[in-house]
Amino acid sequence: MTVLGGEGEIRSLRPVRLGVVGCGGHTYRNVLPPLRQIPEAVIASFCDHNEEKARLYARAAGSDATWHTDLHEMLSSEDLDGVIVVVGFDDESGEPLYPPVVAEILRRGLPVWMEKPPAADTLGVRQMIDAAREGGTFAQVGFKKVFSPAVDRLKQLTALPDFGRITQYTYTYDVDLPAEIGNLRSPSGRRFLDDFVHVASVLDYVVGSASQIQVVRGPSGAGIVVNQHADGTIGTISLSSAASGLSPVERFEVVGEGANAVLENGAYLRYYPPGDRGPYGTSTSYLPPVGVASPPDHGPRIWEPEFSLGNLHGGSHFVQGYYHQMRHFVDSVRSKRPPQRCDLAAALRVMSFLETLAGGFCEWRDIAGQPQVTYQHVVDAPQSFTCSVCGNAMTLKDGWNYVCRTCGLTRSGQQSADAARV
């Protein structure tokens, strides 16, 4: 089959034939456009309860795509390699519609990409897991932020030897904490589920699953989620929509052992490698000292999108991860191998985290399926330094510095190699 490539060139290949279930605004704005940059995929059929919309979507696809108003009919009559599902929430219960729809497709042996949130609870995800096992196939969930270039680079940074293990993180996101988490009939409850899966999926990918959580909520709807991990990592999630609508929606900072990284607005990434800002009280320059291990260009690294040239990476579908998640799904379908990210196992962890959030405030709750928090808090040991001038023992001065009470020599206690100073 001849298709158009990413540069508009003619290519000859056998693309995967995809069906699309759900012809709504999100499909039109954010799912179909990035597929134009994936020549290995072609939309073969559309399905929606509204026949006119399904027909118009098929026409807009610019191909010989068919349209249907019944899912069973589409699955039975079309030769498909995979299905994209974007169906939203049930009008009555407020629960995502994905579990029954996706399960039917999976039982037929067809891979599925579905938009988030995948379900209202872990029961819905398990229903899809069972269907995938029965059909011998797989599904991928649209946790787009996990596929964004900035989050992917953040994951790589935290894996650097110099970063050390993750010790702490702070995630700020522009959504209120509902008074009754899990009530999907309320606007705040449904908003929370729809938005918070982004936070939960990014944390699952970058940091891993927490073992224990506590939720605190203020009367305005502002909330704090405190996470404890079995390895001793701690994290907070700050939730509030009371900030200016002109400010970034999110900010994510991850702290290692002497290094940290900050991701703001999903695109602006800063990495602070290990370094020294100079001795307290006597430093004469705000720039880090230059030495063998720290050349003149040693310092923070900053990345941000470039919008001046006509590069694809400047488009929102590439910055936000829409393209990369669809690329991953198409490659998985072509290779007949389950996705490496955002599969149903990841969806189960995300929904388990969300389920644990539901309940009373200001109480610790364990997350099902995760190891217990068993680490012990250890008091830092006293340090001993000898004055290089008098030979006397130096005294702890203020928590950071040590002083010789005889001659007044002081030194930092932060690094044993620090030079003494008068």
N, C-alpha and C positions, 0 to 999 in steps of 0.2 A: 504494500500500500504506500502511496506517495503522500507525504504530509509536509507542512511547513515547519522549518526548524526555528531556533531562537533568533536567527538573523534574517528570517523571512526566506531562507533558501529552501530548495526542494530536497527532501530526504526520502529515502525508501526504507521502510521498516514495518514491522508488525506491531502496531500500538495495542495497548490494553484497552478493551472496550468497557467503559464505565457507565453505569446508570446513576441517575440523580433522583433521590426521593425528597421532595420538599422544594417548591419553587417560591421561596420568600425573599425578603430583602437581603438577608445575610448571604444567601446563596448567590444572589445577583452581584452584590458588592464585593464579597471577600472570598468566595470559594471558586467561582468560575474564572475570574480574571487571572489568578496565578497559573491556572491550568493551561492558559494560552502559551505559557513559557515552557511547557512540558510536552514536547512533540510525541513522546512515547505514550501519551494518553489521548483518547478521543471520547467525547461524550456521545454515547450511542442512543440514549433514551432518557426521557424525563417523566416523572410521575408526580401528580398533584391532584387533590380533590377538585380543584378548579380547572376544568378542561381548557378554558381559554388561556390561562396562565401557562399550563403545561405546553400547549401548542406554541405560544409566543416564545417561551424559553427555548424550545426546540429550534424555532426559526432563528432566534438570536445567536444560537450556537454556531451558525454558519456552516452546518453540515447536513447530512441526511438523517439527523436524529429523529426518532419517533417519540410519541407522547402517549401517556396513559393516565387514567384516573383511578386505577386499581392496582395495588402493589402485586397481588397474586398474578394478575394478568401480565404485568410487565416481566416478572420473574419467569413465568412459564413460556412466554412468547419470544423473549429476546435472548440473544447469545451474548452474555455479559461475562467479564472477567472479574469485576468488582463493583461495589455499589457505594455511593456517597449519600449519607443520610443527614438531612438538616430539617428536623421536624418540631423543635421547640417544646412547649409545655401543654399539658392537658388543661382545658378551660375550667373544668370543675375541680379537680383535685390539686391542680397547680404542679403536679409532678412531671418531670421530663418524659416524653413519649418514646424515648429510645429503646428501653428494654424489650417490649413485645415486638416492635418493628424490626429491630436489629436481630433479635433472636430468630425470627422467621427467615431472614436472609442467610444468617450463618448456618442454620440447619440445612440449607440447600448447598452448602459448601462454597459459598461466595465470600471473599474478604470484604470487610466493611470499614469505611472511615466514617465516623460520626462526629458531629459537633458536640461541644460541651454544653451543660453538664451531662454526663452520661446517664445518670439515674438520680433518684431521690435518696437512695441509701445503698448499702452494700448488697442487700437482697437483689436489687435490680441488676447490679453488676454480675453477681453470681449467676443469675439467670442467663446472661449473655455468655459467661464463661462456659457454662454447661452446653449451650447451643453451639459454641465454637468447637468444643471438644467433640460433640456429636457430628458436626459437619466436617471435621478435620480441617478447619481453616482458622482465621484470626481476625481481629479487629484492632483499629487504632482510633484513639480519642483525640479530638481537636484541642489539646492543650497547647495552643500556638506559641505561648511565651517560652516554653521549653525548647522550641526550635528557633527562636530568634537568635541572630548572630551574637548579640551582646550577652545573653544568658549562657549561650554555648561557650563563649570566651571566658566568662566568669567561672564556669565549671572547670575549664582548663587551668585558669589561674590558681584556683584553690587546690589543684592537684600538684602544683609545683613543689619541689622539695623545700625551697626557701619559704614557702607560705606556711608550712607546717600543718598540723591537723586543725580543722575548724574548731574554735573554742566558743565563739559567740556570734550571733547575727541579730539584725534588727530589720524588719520589713514594715514599711509604712504604706498603707493603701487607702484610696479614697472610696470607702464604702462603710456605712454604719453597721453596728452590730445590732441585730433585731432583738427585741425583748424576749421573743420566743423563737429561738433558732430551730429550724426544721419545719416551721409552719409555712408551707408554700402557698397557702391561700391569701396570705398577707403580702402586700407589695414589698415591704422591707425584707421579709423572709425569702421571697423569690429572688429579689435583687442580690441578697447576700449569697445565695447558692450560685447564682449565675456569675458573680464576680469573684467570690472567694476561691473557687476552684483554680483560678489563675495563680493565686498566692500559694495554695497548697501544692499544686503541681510543680511550681518552680522550686519550692523548698524540698519536695520529694526528690527532684532531680539533682539539685546542687548540694544539699546537706544530708538528705536521707530522712527516714521516718522518725518522728519523735516518739517517745515512750509514754510520756505523761504530760498532761496539759491542765492549765487553770485559766478560767475566763473571768475577766472583770469588766463590768459595764457601768457607764455613767448615765445619768438621767437624760442627757442629750442624745444618747445613742452612740457616743464615742466608746470604744472598747479596747481592751488590751488582752491579748492571748499570750500566755507564758508557756513556753515549751521546754521540756527537759528530755534529753536524749540519754540512752543507756551508757554512752561513752563519756558522758560528762559535759557534752556541748549543751549550751543553753541559748534560747532565742526568744525574742518578743515580736509580736505582730501588732502594730498600732493601727487601729481602724477608726476612721472618721471622715465624714464628707463635709465637715464644717469649715474646712480651709477654703481659700479663694478658688474659684473655678478657673483662675488663670495660672495656678500653681501646678507643678507636675503631679500626675495621678499617683505615682508610686516612687518609692526609694528603697533600695535593698543594699544593706552593708553587711559584709561577711568579714569576720576577724579571725586570723589564724594565730600563729605564734611568732609575733614580730612583724607581721605583714597584714594588710587588709585591702579590700576592694569595695568600691561603691558603684552601684548601678542606679542611675536616676532616669526617670521617664522612659524606661525600657530601652534606651538607646545610648545614653552618655555614660561611658564606663571609665572609671579611674582606678588605677592600681598603685598602691603604695608598697614598694618592696621593703625588705629589712633595711634599716638605716638609723642614723643617730642625728638628732637635731642639735647636738652640742651640749656642753656642760651647763647646768642650770646656774643662773646668776652671773656668769662670767663670759658667756658666749658672745662673740663680737660680730657674728655673721648669721643671717637667717638661712644661709645655704649650707647643706651638709658638708662636712670636712672632706677634702680630697686626699685619697690614699691609694695604696696598691689595690685594695679590694673595692674602693669606691672612686671611680674616675670622675672627671668633671661633669659628665652627663648623667651621673647617678642621681636618681630622683623619681618622682611619680611618673607613671605613664598614663596618657589620656587618649581615649578614642571617642570619636563622634562621627555621625553620618556626614557624608559629603553630598551637597545638593546642587552644586554649580554645573556639573557635567551631566550628560544624559545617560548615566549608568543605571542599570537595573537596581543596584543595591540601595539607591536613594529613594525608591518607591516604598510606600507604607507596607505593601504586601511582603516586601523583602525585609524591611526593618523589623516588623512585628512578628515575622515567622510564618505567615500564611503560606508563602511559596514553599518554604523548606519542609513544612509538615506534609504538604501535598506531594512534593518530590519524594519524600521518604515513603509515603504510602504507595505511590506508583512503582517505585523501585522494589518495594516488598511484594507487590502483586506480580511484577514481572519475574522476580526471582523465586516466587512461591515460598518465601521465607518470612516468618513473623517479624514485625517491626521491632527495632532495638529500643525505641522510646515510645512512651505513651500508649502502651498496650493495655489489655484488660487487667493485668496484674497491677500496673501503675494506677489504673482507675480504681481498683479495689482499695489500694492504700490511701488514695486521696479521699474516697468516700468514707473509709474507716475513720480518718482524721475528722471529717466533717460530722460524722455521727457522734463522735466523742464530744464535740463542741456543744451538742444539744444537752440541756440539763441546767442545773442550778449554777449560779455564779459564785465565785470566790471559793471553789473547792477543787482539790486535785482529783483528776480522773485518769485512769490507765487506758491507753489505746490498745484495742484488741489486736492480738497477733504480734505485738512488739515486746522485746525483752524488758525486764524490770530495771528501774533505775537503782543501781546498787553502789555508786561511787561514794567515797567518804571525803568530807572536807578536811583539808590539811592546812595547818598553820605554817607559814613560812618560817624557816629556821633562822636563828640569829646569825649575823655575819661578824667576822673578826678581821680587823685591819690594823696594821702597825704603822706608826708614823715613820716616814723615810728620813726625817730630820732628827727627831728625838729618840726614836726607838720605842716610844710609849704606845700603849693600846689606844686606839681611836674610839671615840664615843659617838653613838647614833645621835644625829643632830635634829633632823626633822622628818625622818621617814625616807628621805632620798639621799641625804649626804651624811658623811662622817667627819668629825673634827678632832684634832689633837688639842686637848685643853691646856697643854703646856706652851706650844708655840703658835697655835692657831691655824695650822695647816688643815685644809679640808680636801675631801675627795668624794666622788660619787660612789654610791653603793650599787648602782644599777649595772655597771659592767666592771669586772675585776681588772680589766686592762686599762681603765681610765687613768690618765696621768694625774698625779696629785697637783694641787694648786694652793697658793697662799692667798 
